[in-house]
Amino acid sequence: MYSKWNSETLYQPAASQIPPGQHSSRQMTQRLKNLEDQMELLIKLMECNNQLLRSIEEQQNRVCTAGGGSVIVRM
């Protein structure tokens, strides 16, 4: 999953490395779009992580009984 994302990510020189006057509005727009895409990916990954944590918490709160049922334990 990450290897695909890393292979598609374009790394461009930092703004301090580009001589003054070399910035075009197209380059800046593309950089902003790339940042937006990376932020969207980060948000999606955080949401998946939160769902996983909720699932783990639910599993930890269940105690199996000898009869095969489960009891929800509140802390």
Residue pairs with C-beta under 8 A, 6 or more apart in sequence:
5 41
9 34
9 38
10 34
12 27
12 31
15 23
61 72
61 73
61 74
61 75
62 70
62 71
62 72
62 73
63 70
63 71
63 73
64 70
65 71
